């Protein structure tokens, strides 16, 4: 149920200037978004998997905190990642 190394590399390559730079907020937010999508699909088939439900809530909270941090530090980067990932209206 976890993301493969190739999937992670693709996510970081798509959202970072460097593929090896995994510490940027944009890359981490994109990775959390991919994990959220994967867990959501898993939960559609396995409604009673409480461990996955808890993991989903934790990952959503981490992504929200990173978005809040990015909003406070650099509003343009925040707007760019929101638009790129289609997280808001």
C-alpha positions as CSV (number, residue, x, y, z in Angstrom):
1,X,0.0,0.0,0.0
2,X,3.0,2.3,0.1
3,X,4.4,4.2,-2.9
4,X,7.2,2.6,-4.8
5,X,10.6,4.2,-5.2
6,X,9.9,4.9,-8.8
7,X,6.6,6.6,-8.1
8,X,8.3,8.8,-5.5
9,X,11.1,9.8,-7.9
10,X,8.5,10.7,-10.5
11,X,6.6,12.9,-8.0
12,X,9.7,14.7,-6.9
13,X,10.9,15.1,-10.5
14,X,7.6,16.6,-11.5
15,X,7.3,19.1,-8.6
16,X,10.9,19.9,-7.8
17,X,13.7,21.6,-9.7
18,X,16.0,18.7,-8.8
19,X,15.0,15.0,-8.7
20,X,17.3,14.4,-5.6
21,X,15.9,17.4,-3.7
22,X,13.3,15.7,-1.5
23,X,13.1,18.3,1.3
24,X,11.2,21.0,-0.4
25,X,7.7,21.8,0.8
26,X,6.3,21.4,-2.7
27,X,7.8,17.9,-3.2
28,X,6.6,16.8,0.2
29,X,3.1,18.2,-0.4
30,X,2.9,16.4,-3.8
31,X,4.1,13.1,-2.2
32,X,1.5,13.4,0.6
33,X,-1.2,14.1,-2.1
34,X,-0.1,10.9,-4.0
35,X,-0.3,8.9,-0.7
36,X,-3.7,10.4,0.1
37,X,-5.0,9.3,-3.3
38,X,-3.7,5.8,-2.9
39,X,-5.1,5.3,0.6
40,X,-8.4,6.7,-0.5
41,X,-8.7,4.2,-3.3
42,X,-7.7,1.4,-0.9
43,X,-10.4,2.5,1.5
44,X,-13.1,2.5,-1.2
45,X,-12.6,-1.3,-1.4
46,X,-11.8,-1.9,2.3
47,X,-14.2,0.2,4.3
48,X,-13.4,-1.4,7.7
49,X,-9.6,-0.9,7.6
50,X,-9.3,1.4,10.6
51,X,-5.5,1.6,10.5
52,X,-5.6,3.0,7.0
53,X,-8.3,5.5,8.0
54,X,-6.1,6.7,10.8
55,X,-3.1,6.9,8.4
56,X,-5.2,9.0,6.0
57,X,-6.1,11.4,8.7
58,X,-2.5,11.8,9.8
59,X,-1.2,12.4,6.3
60,X,-3.9,14.9,5.6
61,X,-2.9,16.8,8.7
62,X,0.7,16.8,7.7
63,X,-0.1,18.1,4.3
64,X,-2.3,20.8,5.8
65,X,0.5,21.9,8.2
66,X,3.0,22.1,5.3
67,X,0.5,24.1,3.2
68,X,0.0,26.5,6.2
69,X,3.8,26.8,6.5
70,X,4.2,27.5,2.8
71,X,1.4,30.0,2.9
72,X,3.1,32.0,5.7
73,X,6.5,31.9,4.1
74,X,6.0,32.4,0.4
75,X,2.4,33.0,-0.9
76,X,3.5,32.7,-4.6
77,X,4.9,29.2,-4.1
78,X,1.8,28.3,-2.1
79,X,-0.5,29.4,-5.0
80,X,1.6,27.6,-7.5
81,X,1.4,24.3,-5.7
82,X,-2.3,24.6,-5.1
83,X,-2.9,25.3,-8.7
84,X,-0.6,22.5,-9.9
85,X,-2.2,19.9,-7.6
86,X,-5.8,21.2,-7.9
87,X,-6.3,21.2,-4.2
88,X,-8.6,24.2,-3.9
89,X,-11.3,25.7,-6.0
